[in-house]
Amino acid sequence: MTENEQTPAAAPSAGTPTDEATDVTLAPPLRADSTVATAVAAFREYMVRKGFSENTIKAFRNDLKITAEFLGDSTQLNHISTQHLEDYLTWLQDERGKPCSAKTLARRITTLKVFFGWLHGIGVIGTDPADALVQQPVRTPLPKVLNDDEVSRLARAAQDYLWDRNNADARPYLLVSLLMQTGIKKAECARLLIDDVDVTQPQSPELHVRYAEEQNAHKNRSLPLNPTVAPALNQYLQQYKPKEHLFECTPRNLEYVLEEVGERAGIRRMQVGFETLRWTCAVRDFRLGMPEDRLRQKMGLSKISWRETREKIYALSGR
């Protein structure tokens, strides 16, 4: 809602066991004297069978590759102790020769806990060596949000593009309106199809956010829009004539649009972008009394992901 080392967006939050990883379905036969390399390969097959996202699989695979580098591919599982894993974490931080941010370290501890917890859960090892590892919570900086005056100035600046007599442009107004009213993510915005903005009922239009992947079903949602979106959408469609996707340009181009509107609005203390508007929308909804579970669903968050987000919203709202 970025790390020193890039963490795939779908990777598990540090210190939080995933629902996927608690399933104890047995992978290809493993024994206590199986090697680390064999166990890692079996865990990878298990993740594929269970429908883990590509980003999650990639994150686990990369982390476990480094783990195997330290422990040794041929090391037997029943020879690995908590002390070995603590030595590995020390090596990561001080001896590997590559930077390891606090958030990356926390994620790699989570990987150890999930991997060895899975081995213990399916009865391959009698004791979980990662269970005693201490997971330090990672505090990320609070995001920046617009105040009420800046929101008004941004809306007026976007409207100026819409009403420009010489060179009217509906895209800035439509984009800012959708983001400020729904708080959708950049990737969600870039995937929007024309029909996802439903104005068949002009007085109660809706935005439909759709995910094809089953594991992202909780992110599917329909969000109410202000009626002012309908005429702006019609003007935009006449002007840009998109064929399939609502915004047929790159996500980076949309970022440029937001930055330009922010500059025109005279907002200097931050760069206006998707994340800024997503958090601004959430904080404003919370202050207006939207129930927490409804806000969680509006943001497309799981109950686990909501925990950290909620604390940030509390802080940004002065609660």
N, C-alpha and C positions, 0 to 999 in steps of 0.2 A: 505496500500500500503502500535498496539494492545493496548488495553485499560487496565486500572488497573482492571476494571471489564470486563469480556468478553462480547463483543457486537456481536451478530450474524452478519455475513458478509452481509446478505441481509437486515438488518435493515435500516430504513431510516436515511439519514444523518441529524445531528442535525441542526435545523433551516431551513430545506428544505422541503416544502410540497411535498408529492409524488403525481404523476399523479393518482395513485390508489385511494388516499384518497380524491381527489377533486370530484369524482363521487358522486352524491347525491341520488343514488338509495335507496329507502326507505326499511329499514330493518323491522323485525316484529314490529307491532304497538307500538309506544312509546308516552308518554305524558309528559308534563312538570313536573307532579307530580310522574312520574316513579322513581324507586329507582336507585341508582348507580349500584347495582348488576344487575338489569334488563337491564340497558343500556349497561353495559360491555358485558353481554351475547349476546345482540342483535348486538353489534359491532363485536363481534367475528364471529357470523354467517354471517354478511355482508362481512367480510374479506374473509371467506371461499368461499362464492358465487362469489365474484369478482376475485378469483384466486390469492390472495396474496400468496407469497411464505411461506413455513413452517417456515423459520427463521424469517420473518417479523411478522407473526402471533404470534410466540413465544415471540418475543421482546415486542410487544404491550401487549400481555397477561400478561407477567411478570411485566411490568411497571404499568399497570392498576390495577393489584392485590395489589401492594404497595399503589397506590393512594386510592383504596377502603379501605385499611386497615386504612389509616389516616382519610379519610372523613366519613367512615362508610358505610357499604353495604346498609343500609336501608335509608340513606339520600336521600331526594328527589332532583331531578336535579335542580328545580327552587329555591332551597335554597342555591345553591353553588355560591359564589361570587368570584371575582378576589382576594379579601383578603384571602379567604379560601385557594386558590391555592398558594398564596405567602407564607402563613403560612406553607403549606405543603412543599414547597421548602426549607424553613428555617429548618423544621424538618428533611428533608432528609440530609441536610448538617451538622447540628449541634446537633441534638437531637436523631436521630434514633439509634445511637450507632454502625453504620456500615459505613465504608469508602465509599465516593461517589466522584469519580474523576470528574474533570471538564468535560470530554467527556461524562461520564455517566449522569451527571446532565443535560448537554445540550440535550442528547438524550431523557431524561425523560420530559424535557420541550417540545420537539417536539411531544412526545406522547400526552401530554395534549392538545397541539394546534390542532393536527390531530383529536383527539377524540371529543373534544368539538366543534371544527369547523364542524365536521360531524353532530353532534346533531343540531347545529344551521343551517347548510345548508339544512337539511331535515325538518326544521320547528318545531322541538321538543321544543327548547328553543328560547326565543326571543332575548336574548343577549348572546354573547360568552364570558364567564368569562376568557378564556385563551388568548383572543386576545391581552390584554394589557400586558401580560407577556413579559419581555425583554429577548431575546435570545442572549446570548453572544457567539460570534464565538469562536470556539476552534481551536487553532493553534497547530498542531502536528509537531514534529521535522521533519526536512528534511531527507529523506532517504539517505543512502550512495550509491555512484556510483563509478564504476571503472574509472580511467583515461585511456588515450590511451595506455600508456606503460603497465598498468596492464591488459588491454584487450588483448594486443599482447602476454604477458607472459602467460595468461590463455589459449589462443588458442594454443600456442606452447606446453604447458604442456599437454593439452588434446590430441594433436596430437602425443605426445610421447607415450601415451598409445596405440594409434592406430598402431604405427609403431614399437612397442617393438618386437624385434626378438624372445625373449624367451617366452614372455607371452602377446601377443597382445590382447588388449581389445578395442572393438569399441564403447562400451557404453559411456564412458566419452566424447569422441569426438562428438558423435551423440547428446548427451544430451546438451552439451555446445553450439554446433552449432545451434540447434533448439531454445534454449532460447535466445541466443545473436541475432539471426536473426528475431525472432518473438515477444519476450517479453511476451509470454503466462504465465498465472498463474500456480502455482503448481497443483491446482485441475484440470485445463484444461490439463496439461501435463499428469497427472496420468490417465485421462480418454481417452487419445488418443488410437484409434484402429490402427492396422497395416495399414489399407487402408487409414487412414487419412493423411498419408504422401504419396502424389501422385507423383511418379517418372515415370509415363508413358511417360512423355516428359522429358528425363534426363537433357536437357539443360535449362528447366524452371520448376523445381519441385515446388509443392505447399503443404502447410500444411492446412488442413481443421479443423477448430474448430467448433464443433457442440454441440448445446444444445437442449434437448428434450422438455423443458418447454417453453410454448408459451410466458410467460412473459420475458424470456431471449432471445427472437428471435434476439434482436439487438446485441447480443454477437456472433452470428454465423458469421463466416468470413473465407475467404480463403486468405492465406498469402504467398507471393512468397519466395522461398528459393534459396540459392546459389547452383549451380550445383554440388559443392563438396559434398553435402549431399547425393546424389544418391549412389556413391560407398560406402560411410560410412554406409548407411542404409543396403545395400546388405551384407556387411561384418558383420554387427550387427545381421541381421536376420539369417545368416548362423551360427553364433556363439551361439546366445541365443535361437533361434528357438521358439519365442513366438507364442502362439496359437490364441489369440484374441487381447488383448491389446498390444500396442507397448512395454510398460515397465511393465512386469509382476512381479513387486516387489512393496513394499510399498512406498508411497511418502517419508517416512522418510529415506528409503534406498537411494532414489535418492538424498536427502539432503546430506547424507554421501558422495556420489560420488562427488557432487559439492564441499563440504568442502575439500575433499582429493585433488582434482585438484587444488583448491585455495592454499592449503598448498604447493603443489608441485611447483606451480608457484611463491612461495615466497611472496604471498600477506598476510601481517601481520596486517594491520590497520583495517581490517574488515573480517568477515566470509563470504565467497562467498556462496550465496544461491539463491533461486528463486526470491525473492524480489529484491535483489541487481542486478541481471541480467535483470529483467523486467525494472527497472528504468534506468539502464545503456543503454539498448536498446532504450528506449523512448528518453532519452536525446541526444543520438548520432543521432537518426533520426531527431530530432528537429534541431540540429546544422547543419545537412546536408541539411536543407531546406524543409523537408517534410511538406506539408500544414497541418494546425492544425486539420481540420476536418478529414483528412485522417489518421492522427496519432491517433485521438480519436477512429476512427473505428478500426484501427489496434489493439488498446489496449482493444477493446470490451467494451467501456464505454458509458453510456448514456450521454446526453448533460448536465444533472444536475451533475452527478459524475465527468464529465470532468472539471468543473469549478475549483475545488480544485486541481485536478491533474495538470491542466495547470499552475496554479500559482507556484506549486512546480517545474515543469519543467523549467519555466522561471527563478526561483531562482537558480536552479542547473546549468543552462546554462549561468548564469551571465548576464541575460537580465535585 
